[in-house]
Amino acid sequence: MNIARRKFPIVFSLVFLSQFSYAQSGSGSSYLIYGLIGVGLLLLVFAVLTLADNLIQIEGKKMGVDTNKNDLGIFPKVSSIFSQKAPNFVGNGESFHSFSKGFDLKLAGEATGEIKEVHTNRYALRPTDFIGMSPIPKVVVAAGDEVKAGDVIFFDKKRPNIMYVSPVSGEIVEVKRGAKRAIAEVIILADKEVSYKEITAPDLSNTDRDTLKNFFLENGVWAMFNQRPFDIVADEDVIPRDIFISTFSTAPLALDYRLLIEGNEVAFQKGLDALNMMTDGSVHLGLDGRGGEPADGFKLAKGVKKNYFAGKHPAGNVGVQIHNTAPIKGSDVVWTLDVQDVITIGKLFTEGRYDVSRVISLAGAQVKNPSIIKTYQGANIGDLVSGNLSDEKLRIIAGDVLTGKQTTEDEFLGFDDTQISVIREGDDYEAFGWLLPITPRPSISGTFPNFLYPNFKFEGETNTHGEKRAFVVSGQYESVLPMDIYPQHLMKAIMAGDFERMEGLGINELSEEDLAVCEFVCTSKMPLQSILREGLDMMRTQA
């Protein structure tokens, strides 16, 4: 109705002009009159059809139909006409999603070559890696104790059933405390050869979910179950609607996940089998549909729903994949896991041990020899980068450059970290940088003609090239986020503390990594990831 009202003045004006023309030129202008009336009628018909199309879309969403996937409506979407076609390796019954929105941050220093095994001297397990954990968990070890990989280190007093266990064997050398005596990290001096706690896993063909749940709680892998909404360690009393695993990453300088599955196909499948028993729904596998065929361990996985995704970053984010396959609605709870977490779960059954060996990338333009490294969860960063960094002023990031945290050589990899990025510290002032674009840099701005060299890899730095500005609606976020939400309105709702609007705008579907590329392109230089975490924590405390 609103559209028809907007179109009515146009039609009225056209008719008025036609009558005016007729009065001026007499009967000789009848063709012009009929033409203008015809145009007006066409506009009126278009307005009615557009209104009908919008109503169909609204009703479809109310009924739970994915209107984007099914191209619901009277008019076909332009994206459905020009979108990328599914590759030949996408099988029957497997979905394919191609995104036109997104932005690839192409940086120099990608890690390539063979996997190098590096066993560092020290490892750490940190309570701060787990959102919502009490700052002072119950630590069951003390300095001087000997532990094996899989032995319990601490547990959360609020959720005492979930055990957090040692990644390696060795001696506890320090229980390090922070402000207000909070536990910052438990540091382990590792043995040269890792020894493992013996674990007897239940037979998946002859067990039930409760037995399997208790087994996971006792042996440390429950901490790998990430629950959405809120991105926290999963609630042991809630059965997830579905479980989602992304088998590729589109983040800057990310690993090729085909390296992770090589030699671990059996453990990966066993992990999927176990996960299928933990949900009443489905285990969804997000596969890379951008070009090269996925590894056989992913492509031939059994007992899962396979969904292929193509497009720029953040197409590889599990949150984007959830939104475009089975969105979180109402009181839905889903779990997400990383590929290497699934392999760890599988090895509980295939090898009877808690093996958190991790393949990570050491990448960035300021790394002398970017490398793919095999180590263990929580490894000391200084040992991993020793002798391999340039002499410039650097920033070491645990994670990718969009979502990672600034760290130092004295610190340790986080529980979920599979990447170390090293870039130049951009603490220098660049006069008239936007007027004199001399140094190439990644940007969506037309100020820099990046479209002329689409495959150029930039040398990253931390300079934001501008200060914090007014938070204005620009449409930039929507252009790089392939999700049917309005991020800017959501951010303002969080800042205003409007819980109802936050939920209505889709906060339960988001994690910080989903908005990382929005933060990168933000003209206002707003810390979107921090704002989102504040909103998620507010929603969690109100739940």
NUDO-850641 format. One record per residue (C-alpha): x negated, y negated, z negated; residue in one letter. Coordinates in steps of 0.5 Angstrom, whole numbers, padded with zeros to 4 digits, always signed. Layout:
BEGIN
XYZA...
end
This chain:
BEGIN
+0000+0000+0000M-0006-0005-0002N-0009-0003+0005I-0002-0005+0009A-0002-0011+0005R-0009-0013+0007R-0007-0012+0014K+0000-0015+0014F-0003-0022+0015P-0008-0020+0021I-0002-0018+0025V+0003-0024+0023F-0003-0028+0025S-0004-0025+0032L+0004-0025+0033V+0004-0033+0031F-0002-0034+0036L+0001-0030+0041S+0008-0034+0040Q+0003-0041+0040F+0000-0038+0047S+0007-0037+0050Y+0009-0044+0048A+0003-0047+0051Q+0002-0043+0058S+0009-0041+0059G+0011-0034+0062S+0005-0033+0066G+0001-0031+0059S+0006-0025+0058S+0000-0020+0059Y-0003-0024+0053L+0003-0024+0049I+0004-0016+0050Y-0004-0015+0049G-0004-0018+0042L+0002-0015+0040I-0001-0008+0042G-0007-0010+0038V-0003-0012+0032G+0001-0005+0032L-0005-0001+0033L-0008-0004+0027L-0002-0003+0023L-0002+0004+0025V-0009+0005+0023F-0007+0002+0016A-0002+0007+0015V-0007+0013+0017L-0012+0010+0012T-0007+0010+0007L-0005+0017+0008A-0012+0019+0008D-0014+0016+0002N-0008+0019-0002L-0010+0026+0001I-0017+0025-0002Q-0014+0023-0009I-0009+0029-0009E-0015+0034-0007G-0019+0031-0012K-0013+0032-0017K-0013+0039-0015M-0020+0041-0016G-0022+0041-0008V-0029+0039-0007D-0027+0033-0002T-0034+0032+0001N-0035+0040+0002K-0029+0041+0005N-0028+0035+0009D-0021+0034+0007L-0017+0028+0010G-0014+0025+0017I-0021+0022+0019F-0027+0027+0020P-0033+0024+0016K-0039+0021+0020V-0044+0025+0016S-0040+0032+0018S-0041+0030+0025I-0048+0028+0025F-0051+0032+0019S-0056+0037+0020Q-0054+0044+0022K-0055+0050+0017A-0062+0054+0019P-0061+0061+0022N-0064+0064+0015F-0057+0062+0012V-0053+0068+0011G-0046+0069+0011N-0042+0067+0005G-0048+0063+0003E-0047+0055+0003S-0051+0050+0006F-0051+0042+0004H-0055+0037+0008S-0055+0030+0004F-0056+0024+0008S-0058+0020+0002K-0064+0020-0002G-0071+0018-0002F-0078+0021-0001D-0084+0018-0005L-0090+0021-0001K-0096+0020-0005L-0103+0022-0003A-0107+0027-0007G-0102+0033-0006E-0105+0040-0010A-0106+0045-0005T-0111+0052-0004G-0111+0058-0008E-0109+0058-0015I-0114+0057-0020K-0114+0061-0027E-0116+0056-0033V-0115+0058-0040H-0116+0052-0045T-0118+0052-0052N-0112+0049-0055R-0105+0050-0054Y-0099+0046-0058A-0092+0047-0059L-0088+0041-0061R-0081+0040-0064P-0080+0033-0060T-0080+0037-0054D-0073+0039-0056F-0067+0034-0056I-0063+0034-0062G-0068+0038-0066M-0069+0035-0073S-0075+0032-0074P-0078+0036-0080I-0076+0043-0077P-0078+0049-0082K-0085+0051-0080V-0087+0059-0082V-0094+0058-0081V-0100+0055-0084A-0107+0052-0082A-0111+0059-0082G-0106+0064-0080D-0107+0068-0074E-0101+0069-0069V-0100+0073-0063K-0096+0070-0057A-0089+0071-0059G-0089+0070-0066D-0085+0065-0069V-0088+0058-0071I-0082+0054-0073F-0074+0054-0073F-0069+0048-0073D-0066+0047-0080K-0059+0045-0077K-0059+0051-0072R-0064+0057-0076P-0062+0062-0071N-0066+0059-0065I-0073+0061-0066M-0079+0057-0063Y-0085+0062-0062V-0093+0061-0060S-0095+0061-0053P-0101+0064-0054V-0105+0068-0059S-0110+0065-0064G-0111+0061-0070E-0107+0056-0073I-0111+0050-0074V-0107+0044-0075E-0100+0043-0077V-0100+0035-0075K-0095+0030-0078R-0093+0024-0075G-0089+0018-0078A-0084+0020-0084K-0088+0026-0085R-0084+0029-0078A-0088+0035-0075I-0091+0032-0069A-0094+0039-0066E-0097+0045-0069V-0104+0046-0065I-0107+0053-0064I-0114+0055-0063L-0113+0060-0057A-0116+0067-0057D-0121+0068-0050K-0116+0074-0049E-0108+0073-0050V-0105+0079-0055S-0098+0079-0055Y-0093+0081-0060K-0090+0088-0058E-0082+0087-0056I-0077+0092-0055T-0072+0090-0050A-0065+0093-0050P-0063+0097-0044D-0059+0092-0039L-0055+0098-0037S-0052+0100-0044N-0052+0093-0048T-0047+0088-0049D-0047+0080-0049R-0048+0079-0057D-0054+0084-0057T-0057+0081-0051L-0056+0074-0055K-0059+0076-0061N-0065+0079-0057F-0066+0072-0054F-0065+0068-0060L-0070+0072-0064E-0076+0072-0059N-0076+0065-0057G-0073+0065-0050V-0067+0061-0052W-0070+0055-0052A-0071+0056-0045M-0063+0055-0044F-0062+0048-0042N-0055+0046-0043Q-0051+0041-0039R-0048+0036-0041P-0053+0033-0046F-0059+0036-0043D-0060+0040-0050I-0062+0047-0052V-0056+0051-0051A-0051+0052-0056D-0051+0060-0058E-0043+0060-0060D-0041+0057-0053V-0041+0062-0047I-0043+0058-0041P-0038+0057-0035R-0044+0058-0030D-0052+0058-0030I-0056+0054-0025F-0063+0055-0022I-0066+0051-0017S-0072+0055-0013T-0075+0048-0010F-0077+0041-0012S-0077+0035-0008T-0080+0031-0013A-0087+0027-0011P-0093+0032-0011L-0089+0038-0014A-0091+0045-0013L-0089+0049-0007D-0084+0054-0011Y-0086+0060-0007R-0093+0060-0010L-0089+0062-0017L-0085+0068-0014I-0091+0071-0011E-0092+0078-0015G-0086+0076-0020N-0081+0078-0015E-0079+0084-0020V-0079+0080-0026A-0075+0075-0023F-0069+0079-0021Q-0069+0082-0028K-0069+0076-0031G-0063+0074-0026L-0059+0081-0028D-0060+0079-0036A-0057+0072-0034L-0051+0075-0031N-0049+0078-0037M-0050+0071-0041M-0044+0068-0037T-0037+0069-0035D-0038+0066-0029G-0044+0066-0024S-0051+0065-0023V-0052+0060-0018H-0059+0060-0014L-0061+0053-0010G-0065+0055-0004L-0069+0050+0000D-0066+0049+0007G-0070+0043+0009R-0074+0048+0014G-0079+0053+0012G-0076+0060+0010E-0075+0061+0003P-0080+0067+0000A-0077+0074+0000D-0076+0074-0008G-0071+0068-0007F-0068+0070-0001K-0066+0077-0003L-0064+0076-0010A-0058+0080-0012K-0052+0078-0016G-0053+0071-0015V-0049+0066-0011K-0054+0063-0006K-0053+0055-0004N-0058+0052+0001Y-0060+0044+0000F-0063+0040+0005A-0065+0033+0005G-0069+0028+0001K-0071+0027-0006H-0067+0029-0011P-0064+0034-0007A-0068+0039-0011G-0065+0037-0017N-0061+0042-0021V-0056+0037-0023G-0055+0034-0015V-0054+0042-0014Q-0049+0043-0019I-0045+0037-0017H-0044+0039-0010N-0043+0046-0011T-0039+0047-0018A-0038+0040-0021P-0038+0039-0029I-0031+0038-0031K-0027+0037-0037G-0030+0041-0043S-0034+0045-0038D-0041+0047-0041V-0047+0050-0036V-0054+0052-0037W-0060+0051-0032T-0067+0054-0032L-0073+0053-0029D-0076+0059-0024V-0082+0060-0029Q-0077+0061-0035D-0073+0066-0031V-0079+0070-0030I-0081+0070-0037T-0074+0073-0039I-0075+0078-0034G-0082+0080-0037K-0079+0081-0044L-0076+0087-0040F-0081+0089-0035T-0087+0088-0039E-0084+0088-0046G-0088+0081-0048R-0087+0074-0049Y-0091+0071-0043D-0091+0064-0042V-0096+0063-0037S-0095+0057-0032R-0097+0055-0025V-0098+0048-0025I-0100+0042-0021S-0106+0037-0022L-0105+0032-0017A-0105+0025-0015G-0110+0020-0011A-0114+0019-0017Q-0116+0027-0018V-0122+0029-0015K-0120+0036-0013N-0112+0036-0013P-0111+0044-0016S-0106+0049-0017I-0108+0052-0024I-0105+0058-0028K-0105+0057-0035T-0100+0057-0041Y-0095+0053-0044Q-0097+0047-0048G-0104+0047-0046A-0109+0042-0048N-0109+0036-0042I-0116+0034-0043G-0119+0042-0042D-0114+0042-0035L-0117+0035-0032V-0124+0035-0035S-0129+0033-0030G-0124+0032-0024N-0122+0025-0025L-0124+0019-0022S-0128+0013-0025D-0122+0008-0024E-0117+0006-0030K-0112+0011-0030L-0105+0013-0032R-0105+0021-0034I-0097+0023-0033I-0095+0030-0036A-0089+0031-0030G-0088+0027-0024D-0089+0020-0023V-0081+0019-0023L-0080+0023-0029T-0086+0024-0033G-0089+0021-0039K-0095+0018-0040Q-0100+0022-0044T-0108+0022-0045T-0113+0028-0045E-0112+0029-0053D-0105+0031-0052E-0102+0037-0049F-0097+0039-0044L-0089+0039-0046G-0085+0045-0046F-0082+0044-0039D-0088+0041-0036D-0091+0044-0030T-0094+0038-0027Q-0100+0033-0029I-0100+0027-0024S-0106+0022-0024V-0105+0015-0021I-0108+0008-0022R-0106+0004-0027E-0103-0002-0024G-0104-0008-0029D-0107-0013-0024D-0103-0019-0022Y-0102-0019-0014E-0100-0026-0012A-0095-0027-0007F-0094-0019-0006G-0088-0019-0003W-0089-0025+0002L-0096-0022+0004L-0095-0015+0004P-0102-0013+0005I-0103-0006+0001T-0098-0001+0004P-0093+0002-0002R-0087+0006-0002P-0081+0002-0002S-0074+0002+0001I-0074-0005+0002S-0075-0008+0009G-0080-0012+0007T-0085-0007+0009F-0084-0003+0016P-0085+0004+0013N-0081+0007+0018F-0087+0005+0023L-0091+0011+0019Y-0086+0016+0016P-0091+0021+0014N-0096+0016+0011F-0098+0018+0004K-0099+0012-0001F-0104+0011-0006E-0099+0011-0012G-0100+0006-0018E-0096+0004-0024T-0095-0004-0022N-0087-0005-0022T-0088-0011-0017H-0084-0015-0021G-0081-0017-0028E-0074-0015-0031K-0068-0019-0028R-0061-0020-0028A-0057-0013-0027F-0053-0015-0021V-0049-0010-0016V-0053-0008-0010S-0051-0002-0008G-0058+0001-0008Q-0057+0007-0013Y-0051+0009-0009E-0056+0009-0002S-0061+0014-0005V-0056+0019-0010L-0052+0024-0006P-0047+0025-0012M-0040+0022-0012D-0041+0017-0018I-0042+0010-0019Y-0049+0009-0023P-0049+0002-0024Q-0042+0002-0027H-0044+0008-0031L-0050+0004-0034M-0046-0002-0036K-0041+0002-0039A-0047+0005-0043I-0049-0001-0045M-0042-0004-0047A-0041+0003-0051G-0035+0004-0047D-0034+0012-0049F-0028+0013-0045E-0031+0009-0038R-0037+0013-0039M-0034+0020-0039E-0030+0018-0033G-0036+0015-0029L-0039+0022-0030G-0044+0022-0035I-0043+0029-0037N-0046+0031-0030E-0052+0027-0031L-0059+0028-0033S-0065+0023-0033E-0068+0026-0027E-0062+0025-0023D-0063+0017-0024L-0070+0017-0023A-0070+0015-0016V-0065+0010-0017C-0070+0007-0023E-0075+0007-0017F-0071+0003-0012V-0068-0002-0017C-0069-0009-0016T-0067-0011-0023S-0072-0006-0026K-0068-0003-0031M-0070+0003-0035P-0064+0007-0032L-0067+0014-0035Q-0067+0011-0042S-0060+0008-0042I-0058+0014-0039L-0061+0018-0045R-0058+0013-0050E-0051+0014-0047G-0052+0022-0047L-0054+0022-0054D-0048+0017-0056M-0043+0022-0053M-0047+0028-0056R-0046+0025-0063T-0038+0024-0062Q-0037+0031-0059A
end
